[in-house]
Amino acid sequence: MSGDELENYESEMELQLYREYRDVVGLFRYVVETERRFYLANAVEVTARTEGGEVFFEVLMEDAWVWDIYRTARFVKRVRVLSFKDVNVEELPPTDDLQLPQDGPELS
């Protein structure tokens, strides 16, 4: 597989993932962003923990969807994430207020 073919494949996978996101986002209440992943979830609990002088965050999610083009199963019943970086949690507006572009993001 050439570099161009790999790049085209990854671009197509990213577009398919965006379309899946667009289709499922209305099923979830929260958007959760960690240093490694982006999640949609219906329940989120973030707890700051300290161990050995280090501070980290424990993020527990239920009924989640994971933004990851390499996962075959993106729906997860329970997720536990430990992060030493920032964790961003946003409550999504009601489905009626959420408008996403139908064509997906522009890929270069």
ChimeraX commands (.cxc) that place a marker at each C-alpha (Angstrom):
marker #1 position 0.00,0.00,0.00 radius 0.5
marker #1 position 1.47,3.35,-1.02 radius 0.5
marker #1 position 1.57,6.43,1.18 radius 0.5
marker #1 position -1.20,8.06,-0.86 radius 0.5
marker #1 position -3.41,4.97,-0.58 radius 0.5
marker #1 position -2.88,4.87,3.18 radius 0.5
marker #1 position -3.68,8.58,3.49 radius 0.5
marker #1 position -6.85,8.14,1.38 radius 0.5
marker #1 position -7.87,5.13,3.48 radius 0.5
marker #1 position -7.41,7.07,6.75 radius 0.5
marker #1 position -9.30,10.07,5.34 radius 0.5
marker #1 position -12.21,7.82,4.33 radius 0.5
marker #1 position -12.22,6.14,7.76 radius 0.5
marker #1 position -12.25,9.55,9.46 radius 0.5
marker #1 position -15.18,10.67,7.31 radius 0.5
marker #1 position -17.09,7.45,8.10 radius 0.5
marker #1 position -16.40,7.99,11.81 radius 0.5
marker #1 position -17.69,11.56,11.61 radius 0.5
marker #1 position -20.86,10.33,9.93 radius 0.5
marker #1 position -21.34,7.74,12.67 radius 0.5
marker #1 position -20.79,10.48,15.28 radius 0.5
marker #1 position -23.39,12.65,13.56 radius 0.5
marker #1 position -25.87,9.75,13.65 radius 0.5
marker #1 position -25.36,8.88,17.34 radius 0.5
marker #1 position -24.63,12.22,19.06 radius 0.5
marker #1 position -28.34,12.76,19.81 radius 0.5
marker #1 position -28.36,9.61,21.96 radius 0.5
marker #1 position -25.93,11.05,24.52 radius 0.5
marker #1 position -25.91,13.74,27.23 radius 0.5
marker #1 position -22.19,14.53,27.56 radius 0.5
marker #1 position -19.07,15.06,25.50 radius 0.5
marker #1 position -15.87,14.02,27.29 radius 0.5
marker #1 position -12.43,14.89,25.98 radius 0.5
marker #1 position -9.23,13.46,27.44 radius 0.5
marker #1 position -5.66,13.68,26.18 radius 0.5
marker #1 position -6.08,10.46,24.20 radius 0.5
marker #1 position -9.74,10.08,23.27 radius 0.5
marker #1 position -13.05,11.78,22.66 radius 0.5
marker #1 position -16.20,10.20,24.11 radius 0.5
marker #1 position -19.94,10.64,24.12 radius 0.5
marker #1 position -21.61,9.36,27.30 radius 0.5
marker #1 position -24.86,9.40,29.23 radius 0.5
marker #1 position -23.27,9.44,32.70 radius 0.5
marker #1 position -19.90,10.95,33.67 radius 0.5
marker #1 position -18.11,11.21,36.99 radius 0.5
marker #1 position -14.71,12.92,37.29 radius 0.5
marker #1 position -12.69,12.55,40.49 radius 0.5
marker #1 position -9.34,14.20,41.18 radius 0.5
marker #1 position -6.98,11.75,42.89 radius 0.5
marker #1 position -3.56,12.14,44.50 radius 0.5
marker #1 position -1.02,9.36,44.77 radius 0.5
marker #1 position 2.67,9.73,45.53 radius 0.5
marker #1 position 2.43,13.49,45.17 radius 0.5
marker #1 position 0.97,13.22,41.67 radius 0.5
marker #1 position -2.50,14.49,40.83 radius 0.5
marker #1 position -4.55,12.67,38.22 radius 0.5
marker #1 position -8.17,12.38,37.19 radius 0.5
marker #1 position -10.30,9.27,37.28 radius 0.5
marker #1 position -13.13,9.50,34.76 radius 0.5
marker #1 position -15.98,7.00,34.94 radius 0.5
marker #1 position -18.48,6.89,32.08 radius 0.5
marker #1 position -21.51,4.76,31.34 radius 0.5
marker #1 position -23.22,4.08,28.03 radius 0.5
marker #1 position -20.40,5.60,26.02 radius 0.5
marker #1 position -19.32,5.92,22.41 radius 0.5
marker #1 position -15.60,6.25,21.62 radius 0.5
marker #1 position -14.15,8.36,18.78 radius 0.5
marker #1 position -11.47,6.00,17.47 radius 0.5
marker #1 position -11.17,4.98,13.82 radius 0.5
marker #1 position -9.29,1.81,14.74 radius 0.5
marker #1 position -11.93,0.37,17.11 radius 0.5
marker #1 position -14.46,-1.99,15.60 radius 0.5
marker #1 position -16.80,-1.69,18.61 radius 0.5
marker #1 position -17.22,1.95,19.58 radius 0.5
marker #1 position -20.17,1.50,21.96 radius 0.5
marker #1 position -19.05,0.70,25.50 radius 0.5
marker #1 position -21.19,0.00,28.58 radius 0.5
marker #1 position -18.64,1.29,31.13 radius 0.5
marker #1 position -15.37,3.16,30.70 radius 0.5
marker #1 position -12.72,4.06,33.27 radius 0.5
marker #1 position -10.01,6.48,32.20 radius 0.5
marker #1 position -7.05,7.71,34.24 radius 0.5
marker #1 position -5.53,10.97,33.00 radius 0.5
marker #1 position -2.67,13.15,34.17 radius 0.5
marker #1 position -3.81,15.85,31.73 radius 0.5
marker #1 position -6.92,18.01,31.58 radius 0.5
marker #1 position -10.32,16.40,31.19 radius 0.5
marker #1 position -13.08,18.40,29.55 radius 0.5
marker #1 position -16.74,17.49,30.14 radius 0.5
marker #1 position -19.53,19.34,28.37 radius 0.5
marker #1 position -23.25,18.77,28.64 radius 0.5
marker #1 position -24.84,18.54,25.22 radius 0.5
marker #1 position -27.89,20.68,24.39 radius 0.5
marker #1 position -31.19,18.89,23.87 radius 0.5
marker #1 position -31.32,17.03,20.56 radius 0.5
marker #1 position -33.69,19.60,19.06 radius 0.5
marker #1 position -31.04,22.33,19.52 radius 0.5
marker #1 position -28.15,20.33,18.07 radius 0.5
marker #1 position -27.44,21.01,14.40 radius 0.5
marker #1 position -24.46,19.34,12.73 radius 0.5
marker #1 position -23.38,19.82,9.11 radius 0.5
marker #1 position -24.66,16.98,6.93 radius 0.5
marker #1 position -21.56,16.73,4.71 radius 0.5
marker #1 position -19.02,16.15,7.47 radius 0.5
marker #1 position -15.75,17.95,8.10 radius 0.5
marker #1 position -13.57,19.13,5.28 radius 0.5
marker #1 position -10.62,16.83,4.81 radius 0.5
marker #1 position -7.53,18.07,3.06 radius 0.5
marker link #1:1,2 radius 0.2
marker link #1:2,3 radius 0.2
marker link #1:3,4 radius 0.2
marker link #1:4,5 radius 0.2
marker link #1:5,6 radius 0.2
marker link #1:6,7 radius 0.2
marker link #1:7,8 radius 0.2
marker link #1:8,9 radius 0.2
marker link #1:9,10 radius 0.2
marker link #1:10,11 radius 0.2
marker link #1:11,12 radius 0.2
marker link #1:12,13 radius 0.2
marker link #1:13,14 radius 0.2
marker link #1:14,15 radius 0.2
marker link #1:15,16 radius 0.2
marker link #1:16,17 radius 0.2
marker link #1:17,18 radius 0.2
marker link #1:18,19 radius 0.2
marker link #1:19,20 radius 0.2
marker link #1:20,21 radius 0.2
marker link #1:21,22 radius 0.2
marker link #1:22,23 radius 0.2
marker link #1:23,24 radius 0.2
marker link #1:24,25 radius 0.2
marker link #1:25,26 radius 0.2
marker link #1:26,27 radius 0.2
marker link #1:27,28 radius 0.2
marker link #1:28,29 radius 0.2
marker link #1:29,30 radius 0.2
marker link #1:30,31 radius 0.2
marker link #1:31,32 radius 0.2
marker link #1:32,33 radius 0.2
marker link #1:33,34 radius 0.2
marker link #1:34,35 radius 0.2
marker link #1:35,36 radius 0.2
marker link #1:36,37 radius 0.2
marker link #1:37,38 radius 0.2
marker link #1:38,39 radius 0.2
marker link #1:39,40 radius 0.2
marker link #1:40,41 radius 0.2
marker link #1:41,42 radius 0.2
marker link #1:42,43 radius 0.2
marker link #1:43,44 radius 0.2
marker link #1:44,45 radius 0.2
marker link #1:45,46 radius 0.2
marker link #1:46,47 radius 0.2
marker link #1:47,48 radius 0.2
marker link #1:48,49 radius 0.2
marker link #1:49,50 radius 0.2
marker link #1:50,51 radius 0.2
marker link #1:51,52 radius 0.2
marker link #1:52,53 radius 0.2
marker link #1:53,54 radius 0.2
marker link #1:54,55 radius 0.2
marker link #1:55,56 radius 0.2
marker link #1:56,57 radius 0.2
marker link #1:57,58 radius 0.2
marker link #1:58,59 radius 0.2
marker link #1:59,60 radius 0.2
marker link #1:60,61 radius 0.2
marker link #1:61,62 radius 0.2
marker link #1:62,63 radius 0.2
marker link #1:63,64 radius 0.2
marker link #1:64,65 radius 0.2
marker link #1:65,66 radius 0.2
marker link #1:66,67 radius 0.2
marker link #1:67,68 radius 0.2
marker link #1:68,69 radius 0.2
marker link #1:69,70 radius 0.2
marker link #1:70,71 radius 0.2
marker link #1:71,72 radius 0.2
marker link #1:72,73 radius 0.2
marker link #1:73,74 radius 0.2
marker link #1:74,75 radius 0.2
marker link #1:75,76 radius 0.2
marker link #1:76,77 radius 0.2
marker link #1:77,78 radius 0.2
marker link #1:78,79 radius 0.2
marker link #1:79,80 radius 0.2
marker link #1:80,81 radius 0.2
marker link #1:81,82 radius 0.2
marker link #1:82,83 radius 0.2
marker link #1:83,84 radius 0.2
marker link #1:84,85 radius 0.2
marker link #1:85,86 radius 0.2
marker link #1:86,87 radius 0.2
marker link #1:87,88 radius 0.2
marker link #1:88,89 radius 0.2
marker link #1:89,90 radius 0.2
marker link #1:90,91 radius 0.2
marker link #1:91,92 radius 0.2
marker link #1:92,93 radius 0.2
marker link #1:93,94 radius 0.2
marker link #1:94,95 radius 0.2
marker link #1:95,96 radius 0.2
marker link #1:96,97 radius 0.2
marker link #1:97,98 radius 0.2
marker link #1:98,99 radius 0.2
marker link #1:99,100 radius 0.2
marker link #1:100,101 radius 0.2
marker link #1:101,102 radius 0.2
marker link #1:102,103 radius 0.2
marker link #1:103,104 radius 0.2
marker link #1:104,105 radius 0.2
marker link #1:105,106 radius 0.2
marker link #1:106,107 radius 0.2
marker link #1:107,108 radius 0.2
view
